[in-house]
Amino acid sequence: MAGYMMTAEDVMNELGVKRSKAYAILKELNADLLKEGYKVVRGKVPRPYWETKFYGFPKDR
């Protein structure tokens, strides 16, 4: 079972990108979350937020 938080490793596997690109994507998403007033963990984003940003809806729908 996948964890609640997406890590750089998860992003690499999901998108087929290198580690540096995965961290750049996570950094951008963390910045968006901060602007929305959420607390963030550097280098991780919640999986539901990831799914909404990349697929437009949670994958389990």
CHARMM internal coordinates of N, CA and C (Angstrom, degrees):
IC EDIT
DIST 1 N 1 CA 1.4548
DIST 1 CA 1 C 1.5293
ANGL 1 N 1 CA 1 C 109.13
DIST 1 C 2 N 1.2910
ANGL 1 CA 1 C 2 N 115.21
DIHE 1 N 1 CA 1 C 2 N 136.60
DIST 2 N 2 CA 1.4667
ANGL 1 C 2 N 2 CA 120.74
DIHE 1 CA 1 C 2 N 2 CA 179.33
DIST 2 CA 2 C 1.5243
ANGL 2 N 2 CA 2 C 109.70
DIHE 1 C 2 N 2 CA 2 C -74.19
DIST 2 C 3 N 1.3362
ANGL 2 CA 2 C 3 N 115.30
DIHE 2 N 2 CA 2 C 3 N 148.49
DIST 3 N 3 CA 1.4549
ANGL 2 C 3 N 3 CA 120.48
DIHE 2 CA 2 C 3 N 3 CA 178.45
DIST 3 CA 3 C 1.5161
ANGL 3 N 3 CA 3 C 111.76
DIHE 2 C 3 N 3 CA 3 C -74.79
DIST 3 C 4 N 1.3170
ANGL 3 CA 3 C 4 N 115.37
DIHE 3 N 3 CA 3 C 4 N 169.64
DIST 4 N 4 CA 1.4631
ANGL 3 C 4 N 4 CA 121.08
DIHE 3 CA 3 C 4 N 4 CA -178.67
DIST 4 CA 4 C 1.5282
ANGL 4 N 4 CA 4 C 111.33
DIHE 3 C 4 N 4 CA 4 C -70.56
DIST 4 C 5 N 1.3329
ANGL 4 CA 4 C 5 N 116.60
DIHE 4 N 4 CA 4 C 5 N -32.62
DIST 5 N 5 CA 1.4575
ANGL 4 C 5 N 5 CA 120.54
DIHE 4 CA 4 C 5 N 5 CA -177.08
DIST 5 CA 5 C 1.5308
ANGL 5 N 5 CA 5 C 110.85
DIHE 4 C 5 N 5 CA 5 C -101.46
DIST 5 C 6 N 1.3308
ANGL 5 CA 5 C 6 N 115.95
DIHE 5 N 5 CA 5 C 6 N 135.97
DIST 6 N 6 CA 1.4602
ANGL 5 C 6 N 6 CA 122.20
DIHE 5 CA 5 C 6 N 6 CA 174.06
DIST 6 CA 6 C 1.5247
ANGL 6 N 6 CA 6 C 107.87
DIHE 5 C 6 N 6 CA 6 C -82.11
DIST 6 C 7 N 1.3196
ANGL 6 CA 6 C 7 N 116.88
DIHE 6 N 6 CA 6 C 7 N 131.88
DIST 7 N 7 CA 1.4572
ANGL 6 C 7 N 7 CA 122.66
DIHE 6 CA 6 C 7 N 7 CA 177.05
DIST 7 CA 7 C 1.5326
ANGL 7 N 7 CA 7 C 108.86
DIHE 6 C 7 N 7 CA 7 C -109.50
DIST 7 C 8 N 1.3234
ANGL 7 CA 7 C 8 N 116.45
DIHE 7 N 7 CA 7 C 8 N 175.64
DIST 8 N 8 CA 1.4583
ANGL 7 C 8 N 8 CA 120.33
DIHE 7 CA 7 C 8 N 8 CA 177.42
DIST 8 CA 8 C 1.5318
ANGL 8 N 8 CA 8 C 110.71
DIHE 7 C 8 N 8 CA 8 C -59.07
DIST 8 C 9 N 1.3180
ANGL 8 CA 8 C 9 N 116.49
DIHE 8 N 8 CA 8 C 9 N -38.96
DIST 9 N 9 CA 1.4666
ANGL 8 C 9 N 9 CA 120.56
DIHE 8 CA 8 C 9 N 9 CA 178.51
DIST 9 CA 9 C 1.5332
ANGL 9 N 9 CA 9 C 110.76
DIHE 8 C 9 N 9 CA 9 C -61.18
DIST 9 C 10 N 1.3275
ANGL 9 CA 9 C 10 N 116.69
DIHE 9 N 9 CA 9 C 10 N -42.34
DIST 10 N 10 CA 1.4679
ANGL 9 C 10 N 10 CA 120.94
DIHE 9 CA 9 C 10 N 10 CA 178.06
DIST 10 CA 10 C 1.5221
ANGL 10 N 10 CA 10 C 111.08
DIHE 9 C 10 N 10 CA 10 C -62.89
DIST 10 C 11 N 1.3269
ANGL 10 CA 10 C 11 N 116.39
DIHE 10 N 10 CA 10 C 11 N -43.33
DIST 11 N 11 CA 1.4721
ANGL 10 C 11 N 11 CA 121.12
DIHE 10 CA 10 C 11 N 11 CA -179.72
DIST 11 CA 11 C 1.5289
ANGL 11 N 11 CA 11 C 109.43
DIHE 10 C 11 N 11 CA 11 C -63.98
DIST 11 C 12 N 1.3275
ANGL 11 CA 11 C 12 N 116.77
DIHE 11 N 11 CA 11 C 12 N -42.41
DIST 12 N 12 CA 1.4583
ANGL 11 C 12 N 12 CA 120.78
DIHE 11 CA 11 C 12 N 12 CA 178.41
DIST 12 CA 12 C 1.5292
ANGL 12 N 12 CA 12 C 110.79
DIHE 11 C 12 N 12 CA 12 C -58.26
DIST 12 C 13 N 1.3144
ANGL 12 CA 12 C 13 N 116.79
DIHE 12 N 12 CA 12 C 13 N -45.51
DIST 13 N 13 CA 1.4697
ANGL 12 C 13 N 13 CA 121.41
DIHE 12 CA 12 C 13 N 13 CA -179.71
DIST 13 CA 13 C 1.5166
ANGL 13 N 13 CA 13 C 111.90
DIHE 12 C 13 N 13 CA 13 C -68.76
DIST 13 C 14 N 1.3126
ANGL 13 CA 13 C 14 N 116.92
DIHE 13 N 13 CA 13 C 14 N -40.87
DIST 14 N 14 CA 1.4624
ANGL 13 C 14 N 14 CA 121.78
DIHE 13 CA 13 C 14 N 14 CA -175.94
DIST 14 CA 14 C 1.5328
ANGL 14 N 14 CA 14 C 111.77
DIHE 13 C 14 N 14 CA 14 C -69.51
DIST 14 C 15 N 1.3285
ANGL 14 CA 14 C 15 N 116.82
DIHE 14 N 14 CA 14 C 15 N -41.72
DIST 15 N 15 CA 1.4630
ANGL 14 C 15 N 15 CA 120.74
DIHE 14 CA 14 C 15 N 15 CA -174.09
DIST 15 CA 15 C 1.5243
ANGL 15 N 15 CA 15 C 114.48
DIHE 14 C 15 N 15 CA 15 C -105.34
DIST 15 C 16 N 1.3232
ANGL 15 CA 15 C 16 N 117.00
DIHE 15 N 15 CA 15 C 16 N -11.03
DIST 16 N 16 CA 1.4525
ANGL 15 C 16 N 16 CA 119.90
DIHE 15 CA 15 C 16 N 16 CA -178.68
DIST 16 CA 16 C 1.5224
ANGL 16 N 16 CA 16 C 112.68
DIHE 15 C 16 N 16 CA 16 C 69.27
DIST 16 C 17 N 1.3235
ANGL 16 CA 16 C 17 N 116.38
DIHE 16 N 16 CA 16 C 17 N 37.36
DIST 17 N 17 CA 1.4684
ANGL 16 C 17 N 17 CA 121.30
DIHE 16 CA 16 C 17 N 17 CA 179.76
DIST 17 CA 17 C 1.5230
ANGL 17 N 17 CA 17 C 109.65
DIHE 16 C 17 N 17 CA 17 C -110.62
DIST 17 C 18 N 1.3343
ANGL 17 CA 17 C 18 N 114.81
DIHE 17 N 17 CA 17 C 18 N 166.82
DIST 18 N 18 CA 1.4632
ANGL 17 C 18 N 18 CA 120.07
DIHE 17 CA 17 C 18 N 18 CA 177.62
DIST 18 CA 18 C 1.5216
ANGL 18 N 18 CA 18 C 110.12
DIHE 17 C 18 N 18 CA 18 C -78.78
DIST 18 C 19 N 1.3239
ANGL 18 CA 18 C 19 N 115.10
DIHE 18 N 18 CA 18 C 19 N 165.77
DIST 19 N 19 CA 1.4647
ANGL 18 C 19 N 19 CA 121.90
DIHE 18 CA 18 C 19 N 19 CA -175.78
DIST 19 CA 19 C 1.5327
ANGL 19 N 19 CA 19 C 112.14
DIHE 18 C 19 N 19 CA 19 C -56.78
DIST 19 C 20 N 1.3207
ANGL 19 CA 19 C 20 N 117.96
DIHE 19 N 19 CA 19 C 20 N -43.42
DIST 20 N 20 CA 1.4742
ANGL 19 C 20 N 20 CA 120.10
DIHE 19 CA 19 C 20 N 20 CA -177.77
DIST 20 CA 20 C 1.5235
ANGL 20 N 20 CA 20 C 111.07
DIHE 19 C 20 N 20 CA 20 C -62.81
DIST 20 C 21 N 1.3325
ANGL 20 CA 20 C 21 N 117.34
DIHE 20 N 20 CA 20 C 21 N -39.33
DIST 21 N 21 CA 1.4679
ANGL 20 C 21 N 21 CA 120.71
DIHE 20 CA 20 C 21 N 21 CA 177.86
DIST 21 CA 21 C 1.5253
ANGL 21 N 21 CA 21 C 110.24
DIHE 20 C 21 N 21 CA 21 C -68.32
DIST 21 C 22 N 1.3172
ANGL 21 CA 21 C 22 N 117.27
DIHE 21 N 21 CA 21 C 22 N -38.81
DIST 22 N 22 CA 1.4638
ANGL 21 C 22 N 22 CA 121.08
DIHE 21 CA 21 C 22 N 22 CA 178.64
DIST 22 CA 22 C 1.5262
ANGL 22 N 22 CA 22 C 110.48
DIHE 21 C 22 N 22 CA 22 C -60.46
DIST 22 C 23 N 1.3361
ANGL 22 CA 22 C 23 N 116.32
DIHE 22 N 22 CA 22 C 23 N -44.02
DIST 23 N 23 CA 1.4678
ANGL 22 C 23 N 23 CA 119.44
DIHE 22 CA 22 C 23 N 23 CA 178.87
DIST 23 CA 23 C 1.5308
ANGL 23 N 23 CA 23 C 111.29
DIHE 22 C 23 N 23 CA 23 C -67.17
DIST 23 C 24 N 1.3198
ANGL 23 CA 23 C 24 N 117.52
DIHE 23 N 23 CA 23 C 24 N -35.56
DIST 24 N 24 CA 1.4680
ANGL 23 C 24 N 24 CA 120.42
DIHE 23 CA 23 C 24 N 24 CA 177.73
DIST 24 CA 24 C 1.5280
ANGL 24 N 24 CA 24 C 110.49
DIHE 23 C 24 N 24 CA 24 C -63.97
DIST 24 C 25 N 1.3207
ANGL 24 CA 24 C 25 N 116.94
DIHE 24 N 24 CA 24 C 25 N -40.61
DIST 25 N 25 CA 1.4698
ANGL 24 C 25 N 25 CA 121.31
DIHE 24 CA 24 C 25 N 25 CA 178.35
DIST 25 CA 25 C 1.5230
ANGL 25 N 25 CA 25 C 109.93
DIHE 24 C 25 N 25 CA 25 C -64.88
DIST 25 C 26 N 1.3279
ANGL 25 CA 25 C 26 N 116.88
DIHE 25 N 25 CA 25 C 26 N -45.98
DIST 26 N 26 CA 1.4583
ANGL 25 C 26 N 26 CA 120.39
DIHE 25 CA 25 C 26 N 26 CA 179.27
DIST 26 CA 26 C 1.5253
ANGL 26 N 26 CA 26 C 111.31
DIHE 25 C 26 N 26 CA 26 C -62.49
DIST 26 C 27 N 1.3164
ANGL 26 CA 26 C 27 N 117.17
DIHE 26 N 26 CA 26 C 27 N -38.64
DIST 27 N 27 CA 1.4641
ANGL 26 C 27 N 27 CA 121.30
DIHE 26 CA 26 C 27 N 27 CA 178.52
DIST 27 CA 27 C 1.5299
ANGL 27 N 27 CA 27 C 110.39
DIHE 26 C 27 N 27 CA 27 C -62.07
DIST 27 C 28 N 1.3238
ANGL 27 CA 27 C 28 N 116.78
DIHE 27 N 27 CA 27 C 28 N -43.06
DIST 28 N 28 CA 1.4657
ANGL 27 C 28 N 28 CA 121.04
DIHE 27 CA 27 C 28 N 28 CA 178.59
DIST 28 CA 28 C 1.5329
ANGL 28 N 28 CA 28 C 111.20
DIHE 27 C 28 N 28 CA 28 C -64.19
DIST 28 C 29 N 1.3143
ANGL 28 CA 28 C 29 N 116.74
DIHE 28 N 28 CA 28 C 29 N -44.32
DIST 29 N 29 CA 1.4668
ANGL 28 C 29 N 29 CA 120.05
DIHE 28 CA 28 C 29 N 29 CA 179.60
DIST 29 CA 29 C 1.5254
ANGL 29 N 29 CA 29 C 111.07
DIHE 28 C 29 N 29 CA 29 C -66.11
DIST 29 C 30 N 1.3342
ANGL 29 CA 29 C 30 N 117.42
DIHE 29 N 29 CA 29 C 30 N -38.41
DIST 30 N 30 CA 1.4636
ANGL 29 C 30 N 30 CA 120.66
DIHE 29 CA 29 C 30 N 30 CA 176.37
DIST 30 CA 30 C 1.5262
ANGL 30 N 30 CA 30 C 110.69
DIHE 29 C 30 N 30 CA 30 C -62.30
DIST 30 C 31 N 1.3267
ANGL 30 CA 30 C 31 N 117.41
DIHE 30 N 30 CA 30 C 31 N -40.38
DIST 31 N 31 CA 1.4633
ANGL 30 C 31 N 31 CA 120.95
DIHE 30 CA 30 C 31 N 31 CA 178.20
DIST 31 CA 31 C 1.5267
ANGL 31 N 31 CA 31 C 110.53
DIHE 30 C 31 N 31 CA 31 C -62.61
DIST 31 C 32 N 1.3304
ANGL 31 CA 31 C 32 N 116.61
DIHE 31 N 31 CA 31 C 32 N -41.14
DIST 32 N 32 CA 1.4743
ANGL 31 C 32 N 32 CA 120.60
DIHE 31 CA 31 C 32 N 32 CA 177.33
DIST 32 CA 32 C 1.5247
ANGL 32 N 32 CA 32 C 110.89
DIHE 31 C 32 N 32 CA 32 C -61.87
DIST 32 C 33 N 1.3338
ANGL 32 CA 32 C 33 N 116.49
DIHE 32 N 32 CA 32 C 33 N -43.62
DIST 33 N 33 CA 1.4622
ANGL 32 C 33 N 33 CA 120.28
DIHE 32 CA 32 C 33 N 33 CA 179.61
DIST 33 CA 33 C 1.5309
ANGL 33 N 33 CA 33 C 111.24
DIHE 32 C 33 N 33 CA 33 C -63.24
DIST 33 C 34 N 1.3325
ANGL 33 CA 33 C 34 N 116.67
DIHE 33 N 33 CA 33 C 34 N -41.06
DIST 34 N 34 CA 1.4679
ANGL 33 C 34 N 34 CA 120.30
DIHE 33 CA 33 C 34 N 34 CA 177.90
DIST 34 CA 34 C 1.5290
ANGL 34 N 34 CA 34 C 111.09
DIHE 33 C 34 N 34 CA 34 C -61.00
DIST 34 C 35 N 1.3303
ANGL 34 CA 34 C 35 N 116.96
DIHE 34 N 34 CA 34 C 35 N -42.49
DIST 35 N 35 CA 1.4651
ANGL 34 C 35 N 35 CA 121.21
DIHE 34 CA 34 C 35 N 35 CA 178.35
DIST 35 CA 35 C 1.5223
ANGL 35 N 35 CA 35 C 111.40
DIHE 34 C 35 N 35 CA 35 C -61.33
DIST 35 C 36 N 1.3396
ANGL 35 CA 35 C 36 N 115.90
DIHE 35 N 35 CA 35 C 36 N -32.01
DIST 36 N 36 CA 1.4592
ANGL 35 C 36 N 36 CA 121.23
DIHE 35 CA 35 C 36 N 36 CA 179.41
DIST 36 CA 36 C 1.5236
ANGL 36 N 36 CA 36 C 112.04
DIHE 35 C 36 N 36 CA 36 C -81.73
DIST 36 C 37 N 1.3312
ANGL 36 CA 36 C 37 N 116.84
DIHE 36 N 36 CA 36 C 37 N -1.78
DIST 37 N 37 CA 1.4535
ANGL 36 C 37 N 37 CA 120.96
DIHE 36 CA 36 C 37 N 37 CA 176.12
DIST 37 CA 37 C 1.5195
ANGL 37 N 37 CA 37 C 115.81
DIHE 36 C 37 N 37 CA 37 C 92.69
DIST 37 C 38 N 1.3314
ANGL 37 CA 37 C 38 N 117.39
DIHE 37 N 37 CA 37 C 38 N 10.95
DIST 38 N 38 CA 1.4569
ANGL 37 C 38 N 38 CA 120.73
DIHE 37 CA 37 C 38 N 38 CA 179.92
DIST 38 CA 38 C 1.5224
ANGL 38 N 38 CA 38 C 110.93
DIHE 37 C 38 N 38 CA 38 C -91.19
DIST 38 C 39 N 1.3049
ANGL 38 CA 38 C 39 N 116.48
DIHE 38 N 38 CA 38 C 39 N 154.19
DIST 39 N 39 CA 1.4593
ANGL 38 C 39 N 39 CA 122.88
DIHE 38 CA 38 C 39 N 39 CA 170.32
DIST 39 CA 39 C 1.5244
ANGL 39 N 39 CA 39 C 106.87
DIHE 38 C 39 N 39 CA 39 C -80.09
DIST 39 C 40 N 1.3183
ANGL 39 CA 39 C 40 N 117.15
DIHE 39 N 39 CA 39 C 40 N 147.51
DIST 40 N 40 CA 1.4580
ANGL 39 C 40 N 40 CA 119.97
DIHE 39 CA 39 C 40 N 40 CA -179.57
DIST 40 CA 40 C 1.5158
ANGL 40 N 40 CA 40 C 110.47
DIHE 39 C 40 N 40 CA 40 C -129.17
DIST 40 C 41 N 1.3185
ANGL 40 CA 40 C 41 N 115.03
DIHE 40 N 40 CA 40 C 41 N 157.60
DIST 41 N 41 CA 1.4516
ANGL 40 C 41 N 41 CA 123.36
DIHE 40 CA 40 C 41 N 41 CA 170.19
DIST 41 CA 41 C 1.5233
ANGL 41 N 41 CA 41 C 104.92
DIHE 40 C 41 N 41 CA 41 C -110.16
DIST 41 C 42 N 1.3225
ANGL 41 CA 41 C 42 N 116.65
DIHE 41 N 41 CA 41 C 42 N 117.19
DIST 42 N 42 CA 1.4485
ANGL 41 C 42 N 42 CA 120.93
DIHE 41 CA 41 C 42 N 42 CA -175.59
DIST 42 CA 42 C 1.5320
ANGL 42 N 42 CA 42 C 111.21
DIHE 41 C 42 N 42 CA 42 C -55.20
DIST 42 C 43 N 1.3179
ANGL 42 CA 42 C 43 N 116.22
DIHE 42 N 42 CA 42 C 43 N 129.66
DIST 43 N 43 CA 1.4544
ANGL 42 C 43 N 43 CA 121.40
DIHE 42 CA 42 C 43 N 43 CA 178.01
DIST 43 CA 43 C 1.5111
ANGL 43 N 43 CA 43 C 115.00
DIHE 42 C 43 N 43 CA 43 C 84.37
DIST 43 C 44 N 1.3365
ANGL 43 CA 43 C 44 N 116.89
DIHE 43 N 43 CA 43 C 44 N 8.61
DIST 44 N 44 CA 1.4599
ANGL 43 C 44 N 44 CA 120.94
DIHE 43 CA 43 C 44 N 44 CA 178.35
DIST 44 CA 44 C 1.5284
ANGL 44 N 44 CA 44 C 109.32
DIHE 43 C 44 N 44 CA 44 C -143.09
DIST 44 C 45 N 1.3295
ANGL 44 CA 44 C 45 N 116.16
DIHE 44 N 44 CA 44 C 45 N 148.74
DIST 45 N 45 CA 1.4628
ANGL 44 C 45 N 45 CA 121.15
DIHE 44 CA 44 C 45 N 45 CA 172.51
DIST 45 CA 45 C 1.5287
ANGL 45 N 45 CA 45 C 108.23
DIHE 44 C 45 N 45 CA 45 C -138.02
DIST 45 C 46 N 1.3182
ANGL 45 CA 45 C 46 N 117.01
DIHE 45 N 45 CA 45 C 46 N 149.79
DIST 46 N 46 CA 1.4669
ANGL 45 C 46 N 46 CA 118.98
DIHE 45 CA 45 C 46 N 46 CA 177.99
DIST 46 CA 46 C 1.5308
ANGL 46 N 46 CA 46 C 111.33
DIHE 45 C 46 N 46 CA 46 C -61.86
DIST 46 C 47 N 1.3042
ANGL 46 CA 46 C 47 N 117.02
DIHE 46 N 46 CA 46 C 47 N 136.46
DIST 47 N 47 CA 1.4676
ANGL 46 C 47 N 47 CA 122.25
DIHE 46 CA 46 C 47 N 47 CA -179.15
DIST 47 CA 47 C 1.5379
ANGL 47 N 47 CA 47 C 112.87
DIHE 46 C 47 N 47 CA 47 C -55.84
DIST 47 C 48 N 1.3474
ANGL 47 CA 47 C 48 N 119.50
DIHE 47 N 47 CA 47 C 48 N -42.80
DIST 48 N 48 CA 1.4778
ANGL 47 C 48 N 48 CA 118.24
DIHE 47 CA 47 C 48 N 48 CA 178.64
DIST 48 CA 48 C 1.5407
ANGL 48 N 48 CA 48 C 112.35
DIHE 47 C 48 N 48 CA 48 C -60.97
DIST 48 C 49 N 1.3277
ANGL 48 CA 48 C 49 N 117.30
DIHE 48 N 48 CA 48 C 49 N -37.22
DIST 49 N 49 CA 1.4640
ANGL 48 C 49 N 49 CA 120.80
DIHE 48 CA 48 C 49 N 49 CA 177.53
DIST 49 CA 49 C 1.5304
ANGL 49 N 49 CA 49 C 109.55
DIHE 48 C 49 N 49 CA 49 C -65.84
DIST 49 C 50 N 1.3123
ANGL 49 CA 49 C 50 N 116.93
DIHE 49 N 49 CA 49 C 50 N -44.31
DIST 50 N 50 CA 1.4610
ANGL 49 C 50 N 50 CA 122.39
DIHE 49 CA 49 C 50 N 50 CA 176.99
DIST 50 CA 50 C 1.5248
ANGL 50 N 50 CA 50 C 110.63
DIHE 49 C 50 N 50 CA 50 C -55.52
DIST 50 C 51 N 1.3212
ANGL 50 CA 50 C 51 N 115.94
DIHE 50 N 50 CA 50 C 51 N -50.08
DIST 51 N 51 CA 1.4596
ANGL 50 C 51 N 51 CA 120.54
DIHE 50 CA 50 C 51 N 51 CA -177.29
DIST 51 CA 51 C 1.5207
ANGL 51 N 51 CA 51 C 111.55
DIHE 50 C 51 N 51 CA 51 C -62.82
DIST 51 C 52 N 1.3151
ANGL 51 CA 51 C 52 N 116.89
DIHE 51 N 51 CA 51 C 52 N -36.84
DIST 52 N 52 CA 1.4607
ANGL 51 C 52 N 52 CA 120.43
DIHE 51 CA 51 C 52 N 52 CA 178.02
DIST 52 CA 52 C 1.5280
ANGL 52 N 52 CA 52 C 110.65
DIHE 51 C 52 N 52 CA 52 C -67.73
DIST 52 C 53 N 1.3178
ANGL 52 CA 52 C 53 N 117.57
DIHE 52 N 52 CA 52 C 53 N -43.44
DIST 53 N 53 CA 1.4634
ANGL 52 C 53 N 53 CA 121.36
DIHE 52 CA 52 C 53 N 53 CA -178.37
DIST 53 CA 53 C 1.5291
ANGL 53 N 53 CA 53 C 112.54
DIHE 52 C 53 N 53 CA 53 C -69.61
DIST 53 C 54 N 1.3290
ANGL 53 CA 53 C 54 N 117.80
DIHE 53 N 53 CA 53 C 54 N -34.82
DIST 54 N 54 CA 1.4564
ANGL 53 C 54 N 54 CA 119.99
DIHE 53 CA 53 C 54 N 54 CA -175.84
DIST 54 CA 54 C 1.5209
ANGL 54 N 54 CA 54 C 114.20
DIHE 53 C 54 N 54 CA 54 C -97.69
DIST 54 C 55 N 1.3112
ANGL 54 CA 54 C 55 N 117.76
DIHE 54 N 54 CA 54 C 55 N -25.49
DIST 55 N 55 CA 1.4605
ANGL 54 C 55 N 55 CA 120.09
DIHE 54 CA 54 C 55 N 55 CA -176.87
DIST 55 CA 55 C 1.5294
ANGL 55 N 55 CA 55 C 112.76
DIHE 54 C 55 N 55 CA 55 C -119.18
DIST 55 C 56 N 1.3222
ANGL 55 CA 55 C 56 N 116.97
DIHE 55 N 55 CA 55 C 56 N -10.52
DIST 56 N 56 CA 1.4530
ANGL 55 C 56 N 56 CA 120.90
DIHE 55 CA 55 C 56 N 56 CA -179.82
DIST 56 CA 56 C 1.5177
ANGL 56 N 56 CA 56 C 113.67
DIHE 55 C 56 N 56 CA 56 C 85.67
DIST 56 C 57 N 1.3260
ANGL 56 CA 56 C 57 N 117.06
DIHE 56 N 56 CA 56 C 57 N -8.25
DIST 57 N 57 CA 1.4511
ANGL 56 C 57 N 57 CA 123.30
DIHE 56 CA 56 C 57 N 57 CA -179.97
DIST 57 CA 57 C 1.5262
ANGL 57 N 57 CA 57 C 108.31
DIHE 56 C 57 N 57 CA 57 C -165.90
DIST 57 C 58 N 1.3272
ANGL 57 CA 57 C 58 N 117.51
DIHE 57 N 57 CA 57 C 58 N 159.85
DIST 58 N 58 CA 1.4716
ANGL 57 C 58 N 58 CA 119.54
DIHE 57 CA 57 C 58 N 58 CA 176.17
DIST 58 CA 58 C 1.5400
ANGL 58 N 58 CA 58 C 110.09
DIHE 57 C 58 N 58 CA 58 C -61.36
DIST 58 C 59 N 1.3244
ANGL 58 CA 58 C 59 N 117.19
DIHE 58 N 58 CA 58 C 59 N 141.88
DIST 59 N 59 CA 1.4638
ANGL 58 C 59 N 59 CA 121.65
DIHE 58 CA 58 C 59 N 59 CA -177.48
DIST 59 CA 59 C 1.5280
ANGL 59 N 59 CA 59 C 113.47
DIHE 58 C 59 N 59 CA 59 C -63.76
DIST 59 C 60 N 1.3345
ANGL 59 CA 59 C 60 N 117.67
DIHE 59 N 59 CA 59 C 60 N -22.38
DIST 60 N 60 CA 1.4657
ANGL 59 C 60 N 60 CA 119.98
DIHE 59 CA 59 C 60 N 60 CA -177.63
DIST 60 CA 60 C 1.5245
ANGL 60 N 60 CA 60 C 112.53
DIHE 59 C 60 N 60 CA 60 C -79.55
DIST 60 C 61 N 1.3109
ANGL 60 CA 60 C 61 N 117.89
DIHE 60 N 60 CA 60 C 61 N -2.52
DIST 61 N 61 CA 1.4781
ANGL 60 C 61 N 61 CA 120.38
DIHE 60 CA 60 C 61 N 61 CA 177.91
DIST 61 CA 61 C 1.4911
ANGL 61 N 61 CA 61 C 111.36
DIHE 60 C 61 N 61 CA 61 C -81.03
END
COOR INIT
IC SEED 1 N 1 CA 1 C
IC BUILD
